């Protein structure tokens, strides 16, 4: 594959990733002397997948926004078939990036949610619903910004669906209840997915869980999402309340679209971290330093709250706060001393965030 020339212009250099519909390569654009990402459709795809692939190019090419991955070209190679040329983001997807920095403090979660909402604001303004917002489809460039990618199953709101009646395309854990139930979708369905992403960034798990897709689907459709404030002690109440609104089972109870979500995210962020654009810029330029500073602030808040709760005899709530503090500073003598100052009930000494290999 190395050195293969696509359509006489794009020299393939290495494979970057492979999905169900296409393989993505790093390539050199010989005409403009720049590196690009080339998405090549897998051979043997039927006509509706090819049409969806072409639709992706049309949709994304119409979205000119810093938080949306740019499309440069659409072509067809005599051997490889249809391909899409996008900007090459030197970075990684949001899942890998967040795991490397985990546990993420709520300031980081809110700023990432704001950037993602801005991408959806641009898409929804053009009548585009993404329909597959998840960490794997979000790229984080070195130094920022965040970019929403893979509009391969997006659909223009005024177009007929390309899928067969009743078919569901997307990732179940990030699907809004109405999509699972009836297949209906709207900008509010994307807002739901942003709520799932923010919940997962905060806790390390999606709001609903189940052994197998059937149980997961039932949980999404019939149960309210857990409280983020309870699941991630130290989360500010305004952020927890906004995430809860994003995860509302009834689409009418969510922010209506990306623009509304941007406004609500900014209302949460401004009194907390200042101007979101400036805070996000500083965060992406030095994510490790920002996370370390915010984590220390969060640790001190949780430690203080845990002390107060223990003093007032509310042991269970104190345990949640102190274990969350322990996740931020594992082995902290102050936290361990507080936990040992009273009888330890089963489950008190546990980590609030799963271990991840470095």
N, C-alpha and C positions, 0 to 999 in steps of 0.2 A: 504494500500500500504506500509506503514512504516514497515520495517523489512522483506519485501518480498525478497526472494532470487532469483536472475536471473542466470540461467545456473549453479547453484550450487556455484557461485563465487562472484557475485556482489550483496551486500545487499542494496536495495533501501531505501533512508532516507527521501527525500522530492522532490516534483516537483519543477523544476527550470523554466520551460517554456513550452509552447505548440504551435506548428505550424500546418500547413496544412498537413504535412506528418508524423510528429513524435512528441513525448513528450520527454522532456529532464529531467532527474532526477539526483540529487546528490546521489552518491552511495559510499559504502566502498568496495574496492577491498580486499576481505578477504585473498587472496593469498599473495599480496604484502603489505598489511596494509597501503593503501593510498586511499585518496578520489579522485573520478573521476566523470566525467559527462557522463551519459549513455543516448544515444538517442535511444528510442524504437519506431519502426515503428508502426503506427496506424493499428489496425486489419482491414482486409477486403480490403487492398490495392491491386490493380491489379498488374500483373506481371511486367509492365514497370516501375511502381513506385518502386517496390522491386528491380529491376535491377538498377535504378538510385541511390537507397540507397546503394547498394553494390558498385556501381561505386564511390560514395563519399569516401568510405573507401579506395579503391584502389588508388584513386587520392591523397587524403590527406596524406596517409601513405608514399607516395613517396616524399612528400615535407618536408624536414627537414630544418626549418628556424625559427628563433625566432619570426617572425611576422606572422607565420601561426599556427593556432591551431593544436596541435599534436594529432594524432590518435594512440591509444594503442592497440585496439583489435576490431575484428568483430566476432560476434557469433549469435547463434539462440537459443532461449529458447523454450521449449516444449509448453509453454502456451502463452507467449508474442510474440513469433516469432523473426524476425531479430532485432538485436540491434548493436549499434556502441558505442565504449568506447573511450572517448577523455580526454585530460587533463582538469582538473577543474580550471577555471580561477576565482580567487577571485577578483571580480570587478564588472563591469556593462557594458552594451553595449554603444557604442559611442553616441547614441542619448541621453540617460539619463545622461551620463557623461557630455556631452557638454551643455545640458540645465541647469545643475546645476552650470556651470561656466560661462554661457552666460552673456553678449556678449563676445565672444572669440576674443582676439586681433589677428591681422594678423600673428604675430610670431607663435602663437599656431596653427593656421590654417595651416600654411606652414609646421610645424614640423609634424603634424598629417598626412598631405598629403604625406610627404616624407616617413613616416613609412608605410603607406598604399601602396605606390608605391613600396617599398622594398618587401612587401609580393607578389605583382603582378610580380615583377621581378623574384622571385623564381618560381612562378606558370608558367609564360610564358616560362621560360627556359626549363620546362619539357613538353611544349606543352599543358598546361592547361589554358583554358579561364574560369574565374569564372562565369560570366554572371549574377550575382546577387549581385554586390557590392552596399551596402547601409548601413546606420548607424546601423541598427538592426543586421547586420551580421558582425559587427566589435566589438571586445571585448577589453576593457581597464582594464588590471590588476592593482591592487593597487601597485604603484611604477613602473608601466610599465612592459613590453612594450605593444604596440597595437598589437592585433592578429586578422587576417582575418579568419573568420569561415564560416561554412555552404557552402560547395562545393556541396550541394545536386543537383544543376542543372548545375554544371560545366560539361564540356565535353572535352575529349582529342581531340586535333585538327585533329588527324588522324582516329577518329572513326565516324561512321555514327550517325546522330542525333537520339535520342530515342523518340523525340516528333513526333507527326503526322505532315504532310506537312502543312506549314502555321501557325502552332501553335506558340504562343508566351508565354514563361514562364519567369517570373521575375517581377520586380516592375517598372511600367510604367515611373514614374518620373525620374528614374535613367537610363533608356534605351537610347542607342544611336539611332539616326534617322534611320540608316540602319536596325537595329533590328526591329523597328516598321514597317518600309516600306516593307522590303523583308524577314525579318527573318535572314538576314546575320549577322554573328558575327565574331569577331577577337580580338586579344589583344587590338587593338585600341578602341573596344567597352568598355572594362574595364577601359581604360584611360578616356573615356568620363564620366563614372560613378564616377571616382575619382574627375573630375572637378565639377560634380554636388554636391558631398559631400563637397568639399571645399567651393563652392559658398554658400551652405546651412549653413555650420558652420560659415561663415562670416556674413550672412544676416538674418538667421532664416527662410529662404524660399528657395525652389528650383528655378532654373532659369526660368522655364516655369510653367505657371499656367493656369487652365481652369476649368470650371464647368463641371465635368464629364470627363471620360477617352477619349472620342472622341475629345473634344476640346484640351485637353492636348496633345494628339498624333499629332494633326494638328499643334499645336504650335511648338512642338519639331522638326517636319519635315520641316516646312516652314519658321520659324523665327530664326534669330540669337539670341543667349542668350544675356541678358542685360550685360552691362559693370559692372564688379565687382567693379571697382574704383568708378563708379557713384553710384552703389547700396550700397556700404560700404565705404563712404569717410574715408580717412586715410589709405586705402590699398595701399601699395607701388606699383608703376607702373609695376615693373618686375613680381610681383606675379599676378597682374591683367592680364597682357599679357599672362602669362603661363596658367592661368585658362581659358582665352578666347581660347587659342589653344586647350586645352583639350576638350572644348565644341564646337569645330568647327563641323558644320553639315557634312562636307566631311571628312571621316575617314583619307584620305590622308593628311589632314592638321593638324592632331594631332600627338603628339609623338607616334611613331609606337607601342611601347609596354612598359611594366613596367620598363625595363632596361633603355630605352630612357627617360622615365619620371623621374626616379631616378637621372639621370645625369642632367636634366634640373632643377629639384627641388634643387639639391645641388648647381648649379650655382646661383640660386636665394638666397639660404640660407647662403652660406659661407661669402659673404661680409656683411651680415646683422646680423647674430647671431653667426658666427663662425662655427666650425666643427659641422655638424648636429647631429652626434652620441652623442657628449658630451652635446649639447644643449637639445636634446630630453631626455637624461638620467636625467639631472637636472630638466627638466620640469615635467617629470612623478614622480619624487621623491617629488616635492613640487609644484603641479599644482596651488594651490590657491595663493601661494606667487609669482610665476612667472607671473600668469595672472594679479595680482594686480600691479606688477611692470610695465609690458608691457602696462597695461591699463592706468596707470598714464603717461607713456611716450607718448602714443597715444593721451591722453587728451591734453597734452601740445602742441603737434604738431597741432592738430585740432584747438585748441584755437588760436594759433599764425596764422595759415592759415586763420581762420575766421576773425580775426582782419584785416589782409592785404586785404582780399577780400572786406570787408566792407569799408575800407579806399579808395579803388579804385572804389567803386560804383557798384560792382558786387554782388548785394544783394541776388539773387537766389542761387548762388553757396555758398555764405557765410552762408545762412540759412541751406544748407545741411551739411556743415562742423560743424556748431555750434549745430545743432540738434544731429549729431553723437557724438559730445563732451558731450552733455547733456545726451545721453544714457549711456556714460561711467561714468559720475558723475551727477546723477539726482539732480536737484535743485541747481546746481552750481551758486552762486551769480554772478560770473564773466561772465558766458555764458548768463544768463538771462539779465544782465545789457547790454551786447552787443546787444542782440536781441531786447531789448526795446529802444535802442538808436536811432533807426530809426522806421518809421511807419511799423507796423506788418501786413503783408498780410496774407490772409487765408492760413493755412497749415504750417506757419512758426514754431509755437510752437507745435511740435509733437515728439513722441518718435520714434527713428529709429529702435528699437528692441521691439518686443512684450513683455508684462509682463509675467513672469512665476512664478507660485507659488513655494515658497521655501519648 
